[in-house]
Amino acid sequence: MRSYNDGSSADSVSKIPTIKFTKLFINGEFVDAISGRTFETIDPRTAEVITKIAEGDKEDVDLAVRAARHAFDNGPWPRMSGYVRSTN
């Protein structure tokens, strides 16, 4: 079995990685795209589909921006000093 510099072997390199996050992260939670659309993530070595990922569009971006604006305007972040923000 062939070994690589990082200690992995040919067997471990050929395994399809586990995709942990397949949804959009908006307002502190993982959600499907509003449209429900997804796109396939393809393993370039084998051309096999690894998983399907939520495909965000304008509505999802608008929702994320509104959530971020609300969190910034109403959350503690803008009132924290730079030092406190850097240590949290």
C-alpha beads as a LAMMPS data file, in Angstrom:
LAMMPS data file: protein, C-alpha beads

88 atoms
87 bonds

1 atom types
1 bond types

-500.0 500.0 xlo xhi
-500.0 500.0 ylo yhi
-500.0 500.0 zlo zhi

Masses

1 110.0

Atoms # bond

1 1 1 0.000 0.000 0.000
2 1 1 1.347 3.405 -0.934
3 1 1 1.959 5.943 1.861
4 1 1 1.933 9.723 1.520
5 1 1 3.892 12.438 3.347
6 1 1 0.939 13.288 5.572
7 1 1 0.755 9.726 6.898
8 1 1 -2.287 8.769 4.861
9 1 1 -2.406 5.735 2.645
10 1 1 -3.863 5.115 -0.789
11 1 1 -6.906 3.556 0.883
12 1 1 -7.623 6.593 3.054
13 1 1 -7.070 9.030 0.189
14 1 1 -9.589 7.237 -2.017
15 1 1 -12.430 7.442 0.511
16 1 1 -15.165 9.952 -0.214
17 1 1 -15.137 12.632 2.485
18 1 1 -18.089 13.052 4.795
19 1 1 -19.834 16.353 4.149
20 1 1 -21.089 17.677 7.460
21 1 1 -22.920 20.821 6.378
22 1 1 -25.240 20.769 3.384
23 1 1 -27.612 23.591 4.297
24 1 1 -27.310 27.369 4.390
25 1 1 -26.312 28.950 7.712
26 1 1 -28.712 31.848 8.272
27 1 1 -29.680 33.515 11.533
28 1 1 -27.738 31.044 13.642
29 1 1 -29.188 27.873 12.160
30 1 1 -28.801 25.565 9.196
31 1 1 -31.727 25.867 6.798
32 1 1 -32.725 24.662 3.351
33 1 1 -32.763 27.163 0.514
34 1 1 -36.105 28.961 0.268
35 1 1 -36.520 27.584 -3.249
36 1 1 -35.701 24.072 -2.078
37 1 1 -33.110 23.803 -4.852
38 1 1 -29.839 21.961 -4.370
39 1 1 -26.726 21.298 -6.405
40 1 1 -24.574 18.210 -6.518
41 1 1 -21.039 18.184 -5.186
42 1 1 -18.950 15.938 -7.394
43 1 1 -15.806 14.027 -6.451
44 1 1 -13.381 15.149 -9.195
45 1 1 -11.438 11.885 -8.979
46 1 1 -14.386 9.629 -9.687
47 1 1 -17.108 11.952 -11.016
48 1 1 -19.414 10.462 -8.370
49 1 1 -21.911 12.610 -6.494
50 1 1 -20.703 13.133 -2.928
51 1 1 -23.802 14.964 -1.685
52 1 1 -26.329 17.653 -2.535
53 1 1 -25.892 21.164 -1.121
54 1 1 -28.580 23.820 -0.619
55 1 1 -28.450 26.288 -3.512
56 1 1 -29.032 29.761 -2.151
57 1 1 -30.340 32.552 -4.340
58 1 1 -31.340 36.207 -3.973
59 1 1 -34.097 35.497 -1.450
60 1 1 -31.713 33.512 0.753
61 1 1 -29.101 36.266 0.553
62 1 1 -31.705 38.889 1.450
63 1 1 -32.813 36.803 4.434
64 1 1 -29.216 36.325 5.589
65 1 1 -28.428 40.036 5.245
66 1 1 -31.570 41.006 7.197
67 1 1 -30.662 38.523 9.947
68 1 1 -27.093 39.815 10.097
69 1 1 -28.255 43.434 10.186
70 1 1 -30.706 42.650 12.989
71 1 1 -28.046 40.786 14.968
72 1 1 -25.615 43.658 14.542
73 1 1 -28.126 46.386 15.413
74 1 1 -29.674 44.567 18.375
75 1 1 -26.927 42.281 19.602
76 1 1 -23.937 43.022 21.821
77 1 1 -21.343 43.112 19.014
78 1 1 -21.380 46.835 18.107
79 1 1 -21.162 47.861 21.766
80 1 1 -18.141 45.662 22.496
81 1 1 -14.647 47.041 22.397
82 1 1 -12.304 45.695 19.753
83 1 1 -10.385 43.890 22.472
84 1 1 -13.471 42.120 23.802
85 1 1 -14.573 41.139 20.284
86 1 1 -11.134 39.680 19.581
87 1 1 -11.168 37.537 22.719
88 1 1 -14.688 36.127 22.324

Bonds

1 1 1 2
2 1 2 3
3 1 3 4
4 1 4 5
5 1 5 6
6 1 6 7
7 1 7 8
8 1 8 9
9 1 9 10
10 1 10 11
11 1 11 12
12 1 12 13
13 1 13 14
14 1 14 15
15 1 15 16
16 1 16 17
17 1 17 18
18 1 18 19
19 1 19 20
20 1 20 21
21 1 21 22
22 1 22 23
23 1 23 24
24 1 24 25
25 1 25 26
26 1 26 27
27 1 27 28
28 1 28 29
29 1 29 30
30 1 30 31
31 1 31 32
32 1 32 33
33 1 33 34
34 1 34 35
35 1 35 36
36 1 36 37
37 1 37 38
38 1 38 39
39 1 39 40
40 1 40 41
41 1 41 42
42 1 42 43
43 1 43 44
44 1 44 45
45 1 45 46
46 1 46 47
47 1 47 48
48 1 48 49
49 1 49 50
50 1 50 51
51 1 51 52
52 1 52 53
53 1 53 54
54 1 54 55
55 1 55 56
56 1 56 57
57 1 57 58
58 1 58 59
59 1 59 60
60 1 60 61
61 1 61 62
62 1 62 63
63 1 63 64
64 1 64 65
65 1 65 66
66 1 66 67
67 1 67 68
68 1 68 69
69 1 69 70
70 1 70 71
71 1 71 72
72 1 72 73
73 1 73 74
74 1 74 75
75 1 75 76
76 1 76 77
77 1 77 78
78 1 78 79
79 1 79 80
80 1 80 81
81 1 81 82
82 1 82 83
83 1 83 84
84 1 84 85
85 1 85 86
86 1 86 87
87 1 87 88
